[in-house]
Amino acid sequence: MRDLRATVSSVEPHPLPYFTLHLEIAEDFLPVVPGQFVMVEVGERLEPYLRRPFSVHDLRVAGSRVEIDLLGKVIGRGTHLLSTASPGSILRVLGPLGRGFEVQPHDRVALVAGGVGSAALLLLGRQLADRRIPFDFYYGGRSSIDLPCRSDFEEAATASGGSCIVTTEDGSEGREGLVTGPLGEALEQGAYGFLYACGPMGLLAALAGLARDHGVAGEAALETPMGCGYGACLGCAVPHVDGRFALCCKDGPVFRFDEVRW
Amino acid sequence: MTEPDLSTRVGPLELPNPVLTASGTFGYGLEFSHLGSLAKLGGIVTKGLSLEPRKGNPGPRICETRGGMLNSIGLQNIGIEAFLVDVLPGLRQYPARVVLNLFGTSIDEYRQLARRAEPIPEVAGVELNVSCPNVDRGGIEFGHDPEILAKLVAAVRQETTKPLIVKLSPNVAAPHELGEAAREGGADILSCINTVVGMAIDAGTRRPLLHTVRGGLSGPAIKPIALRIVFDVARKVGLPVIGIGGIETASDVIEFLLAGASAVQIGTALFRDPATPERILDGLRSYLRESGIAKVSELVGAVELPSDT
C-alpha cells in the first residue's frame, strides 16, 4: 500500500450516472490483485472530507507507464467532482488495499455483477481468460443504463470461452428479472465450479444462498461505507460467521460466501 | 539558526515532539507502519482497550458530514492482553511513546486495566476514556458526573505510577469542572476533547445514517469547540492539557498550543491523509525557524488576549 499522486488522463462518460476515471499512476502501485481497491482523495478539503473507495476496475501496463481505471457512479458530491475532473489534475490514490479474489483452477466459473459492482470483476475476468479458465459473466441492472462497460465484459467473457448474460429488472435489456434467475438455472445444471460476485448486499446474500443450495463455493467483494481504507478507523464492519465484526477494508473487501453472516 | 527543539513535556510525560495520534484513529499503530508516519510521531494513543475483547456496534458505523464524520464504532478492540502480547512488541522499534487508552464499565475494571499496564516499561502512560458516546454502559457515565469521575480517577491512581491522562467529554455544560474533579482524583494530564455527540439523517430514505442513530462528530467541524474547551480547561484547572479536535495542519497545532495545550493528538485527519503527522511536524519546524522560536514549548498558553478579558 502506497499513497501515490495519480494524474487524470481522462474521464470517460457512460450513460449517466456512470463514468470511468482513467488515471496514470507510478509503477510503485503494482502489483495489484483483482478485487483490491483504492482510496481516492477528492478535490476540495472539507466536503467531501474523506477519501472515496473504488475497485481497481482495469489496468494497463506499458513499460513503466501504468494506467488504472476506476468505474464510478455519481451518487453525491464526491463522485460528482471525480466525474468532472479535468485531464491533467492530480488525485492522491492510496492503494492497492485489502484482500482480493483468489483465482483457483476450475473447469468453468461464473462472475456475477449487480450494477456498478461490476467494477471489481473486470480484472478478475481478464486474469481468468489469461489462465484459460472459461467464465460466464452475469450482469444485472435495474435498467439498460445500469450495465456500464458491458462490452468490455462481453469481450473478456468471450475471450475466455464463455458468454455474457444480461438481466434487467425493467426488461429494457436482456432477460427481465434478477441475475439470480438464469444463474440459478445454470447452477441447477451443475455448470460452475465457483462463483465470484460483487454488488449490493441483498444480491450478494441471495447469491451466497444460491451457491450454498447447490454446493458451490464462491467469493464476493463487499461494499460498505469506509473511513480510512486500511484498518485504522474500524468503520467498515462486516458481520462474520464467527460472531465478530470483520473489517471490509482489511479482512476483505473479498470474503468467501461462508465467512459472512448475511 | 539551529533546528528548533520540538521535545515536549506534558506533566510527567516526556515526548520527542508534541504530535500524538488520537485513540481510535490509528488502530494499534502498526496499521501505519508502512506509511512512514510511525517513525516521526511523538506518541501513539491506542484504540480504547478493555479487559476482554469487544465486538463493537453493527454497521453502518460511520458517515460523513460537512467538514467531518460521525462514528459509532462501539469500542471494538482486541482486549488489553492481546494488545500487550501481540502488538506492543512490534511498536518497540519506534521512538513514539505508547499511551494506552483504557475503557471499563466499572471502577474495578479500570483499576484492573491500570494494574495490568503498570509493570510494562513500554507503556509511557494511560489515558482514561470516560467520554465515549457510543456504548451503552461505562465510559460516559464516569465522564459526566464530577463526583464519580473523582472517585474513578482516585481508584486508578492507586494502581499506576505512570502518567495518568483523563480524556474529557465536550458534551457537558462545563468541561473544566470535570477536569477539576479529575485533578482532585490525582490525574496528571487532561486531554480534550472526545467527539461531540451528533446525528445525521438521509432525507431520501428518512433513516438515520448510523445504525446507533447518534454518533461522535470529529474532524475540522469541531475544532472551534475543542479550542475553546482547551483554553478554558488549561486556564481553570491547572493541569497540563493535550488538545484534540479537528487538527490537520501545523497552524491548527500552533493554535492549540497558544490556547494552552502542551501537546496535541491528531485523529480524523489521518483517515484522509495518513501522512498528516509528518506534514504537521515539517510545518511546525518551519514556523518555529521563521519566527525565531527555539523551543516549541514557548508557544504553550501564549495566546494574546484583549486587555479587558
Boltz contact constraints between the chains, C-beta under 6 A:
constraints:
  - contact:
      token1: [A, 46]
      token2: [B, 67]
      max_distance: 6.0
  - contact:
      token1: [A, 47]
      token2: [B, 66]
      max_distance: 6.0
  - contact:
      token1: [A, 48]
      token2: [B, 64]
      max_distance: 6.0
  - contact:
      token1: [A, 49]
      token2: [B, 219]
      max_distance: 6.0
  - contact:
      token1: [A, 50]
      token2: [B, 64]
      max_distance: 6.0
  - contact:
      token1: [A, 50]
      token2: [B, 271]
      max_distance: 6.0
  - contact:
      token1: [A, 50]
      token2: [B, 272]
      max_distance: 6.0
  - contact:
      token1: [A, 225]
      token2: [B, 60]
      max_distance: 6.0
  - contact:
      token1: [A, 225]
      token2: [B, 62]
      max_distance: 6.0
  - contact:
      token1: [A, 227]
      token2: [B, 62]
      max_distance: 6.0
  - contact:
      token1: [A, 227]
      token2: [B, 271]
      max_distance: 6.0
  - contact:
      token1: [A, 228]
      token2: [B, 271]
      max_distance: 6.0
  - contact:
      token1: [A, 230]
      token2: [B, 31]
      max_distance: 6.0
  - contact:
      token1: [A, 231]
      token2: [B, 27]
      max_distance: 6.0
  - contact:
      token1: [A, 231]
      token2: [B, 31]
      max_distance: 6.0
  - contact:
      token1: [A, 232]
      token2: [B, 26]
      max_distance: 6.0
  - contact:
      token1: [A, 232]
      token2: [B, 27]
      max_distance: 6.0
  - contact:
      token1: [A, 232]
      token2: [B, 31]
      max_distance: 6.0
  - contact:
      token1: [A, 233]
      token2: [B, 271]
      max_distance: 6.0
  - contact:
      token1: [A, 234]
      token2: [B, 73]
      max_distance: 6.0
  - contact:
      token1: [A, 234]
      token2: [B, 76]
      max_distance: 6.0
  - contact:
      token1: [A, 235]
      token2: [B, 61]
      max_distance: 6.0
  - contact:
      token1: [A, 235]
      token2: [B, 62]
      max_distance: 6.0
  - contact:
      token1: [A, 237]
      token2: [B, 59]
      max_distance: 6.0
  - contact:
      token1: [A, 237]
      token2: [B, 61]
      max_distance: 6.0
  - contact:
      token1: [A, 244]
      token2: [B, 55]
      max_distance: 6.0
  - contact:
      token1: [A, 245]
      token2: [B, 55]
      max_distance: 6.0
  - contact:
      token1: [A, 245]
      token2: [B, 56]
      max_distance: 6.0
